[in-house]
């Protein structure tokens, strides 16, 4: 369809097929190394994929980061990304990573509600501030958490900052991709699920995007930053698949931003 190429990432990244197995291997090694500091498969809902992993720092946590994975709402789960918790753990924060039901089994609006339930369940298990981040579709989902009334008031009040990474912020262009055969969105849902149409949040937000990403993703990041009057940080030399690598490093600008270090 008209915008299929605009939203195609793998075709423009060298060695794209090697990334998912490499992510999965690194994530498994990371979980194994954490041992008892990794609580796996904690339930936040009744569905098979309504579970999250919770990783703990060595000492009492300063707060909890929630990382929501991407995959165009139709691929992956929490087990591919565990190693990305390393930077925040080293900064003294716990890290929670939820899975969610994938399209077409559920609508994108249903996934948004699942992530709201996941964030609430994480908040019930953890004390202190919450920082939300997510990549691509996950960036969309954490941005959606700032819709007034999406989270219980007591949970929303604990959100210290939100960092959507390469987010999809306006879903209406996706109606002109063949992926919508999987999403099943109509115009009303696409608009309702677009963070660019939400009220400007009163929580600190930084939009993060790779400088070498597809023009459509640079546009999506810019649109959200402009709609919310927040900073859009462009990570030079990074594409859609490696822009998240900085989360591994405790001293990276991205990790320090996320944890308030």
Secondary structure, 3 states (H helix, E strand, C coil): CCCCCCCCCHHHCCCHHHHHHHHHHHHHHHHHHHHHHEEEEEECCCCCCCEEEEECCCCCCCEEEEEECCCCCCCCCHHHCHHHHHHHHHCCCEEEEECCCCCCCCCHHHHHHHHHHHHHHHHHHCCCEEEEEEECHHHHHHHHCCCCCCCCHHHHCCEEEEEEECCCCCHHHHHHCCCHHHHCCCHHHHHHCCHHHCCCCCCEEEEEEECCCCHHHHHHHHHHHHHHCCEEEEECCCCCCCCCHHHHCCCCHHHHHHHCC
